[in-house]
Amino acid sequence: MVENRPWANLIAHIVLISGVALVAFPVYVAIVASTHSLSGLLQGTLPLLPGGHGIENYTRMWQSGVSNAGAPPAAQMLWNSFIMAMAITVGKLSISLLSAFAIVYFRFRFRMFFFWIIFVTLMLPVEVRIIPTFQVAADLKMLNSFAGLSIPLIASATATFLFRQFFMTIPEEMLEAARVDGAGPLKFFKDILMPLSVTNIAALFVIMFIYGWNQYLWPLIITTDPDYYTIVMGIQRMTSEENPQWQLVMAAVVMAALPPVLVILFMQRLFVKGLTETEK
């Protein structure tokens, strides 16, 4: 029998609401700061109520940016970030699906050796191998290009490992039935494995998109042309100038946070299902 404890429920709700407020407060401060003028933010007290310059700040940041800080219009930087994040996400998922499929369903020499080589690359993030990666990108003429922004970050041992583990849970009878029906490897992959992997793909899509969207160090090194600046780079350059225009910085921060939030909200159900579902 489950006991009804009103005080325990009240305390639990108070703790949860306090946690949400603690996490949401910096976001609220950024939104409020983006609606004030620069002089209003430099008065020595942090405003907690919205100001009257929100439309002006967002319009200026969206259309003009901050040219003296080397930040192009936010619309252009957001588009660059979106292309980069989508290229990284689609590339990671495509390569990981195919590599996991080959490792699980094809029998060839050194199969597990190649898998562990892929897995060991988890110990070599881009920050560790950034100098040789930059040299290769420069030799291939990929500086200041979307290819240079995305291709060096596409390989993903994590996604390969997760898809391999999922493929290994699929019963052998499904493979045998596909063979009896005359289905080849690609048809089995397209008609059986892909539909069964939808929730896993959705969960990894969200994770990889946010990973690509939040990239800072690699775009900062590979790109010197403002036409290829991402929104994270623009924010960094705006905060690095001598007298930052904090109201525009906060407007850019809010706009930079919206696409990942929208992706999570749009794919929330599949994302949670892909992380928690164990039976297909």
Helices and strands as residue ranges (DSSP letters): H 6-33, H 38-41, H 54-63, G 67-69, H 74-105, H 111-120, G 121-123, H 130-139, H 146-150, G 151-153, H 157-167, H 172-180, H 185-188, I 189-193, H 194-196, H 198-213, H 217-222, G 226-228, H 231-240, H 246-266, H 268-276
